[in-house]
Amino acid sequence: MARLIKVPVIDHDTCVGNGECVRNCPMHALKLVGGRAVLTDQELCSQCRETTCEFSCPTGAITVKYQKI
């Protein structure tokens, strides 16, 4: 049976690569790759959506969306 999880989606055209989201991710699921934020391990993502990746991004490049798995 499918379930919904929250996943950070990163707009690489908007991301400026300042690393705030990487520094604020409590699970270390994000990394800077080629100067842009990337969710490198979805299994590590705790889907916290508190004051982490989405809210720490100064350009709004990260939105947390529901994904069916």
Secondary structure, DSSP 8 states (H G I E B T S, - for coil): ---EEEEEEE-TTT-----HHHHH-TT--EEEETTEEEE--TTT-----SSSHHHH-TT--EEEEEEE-
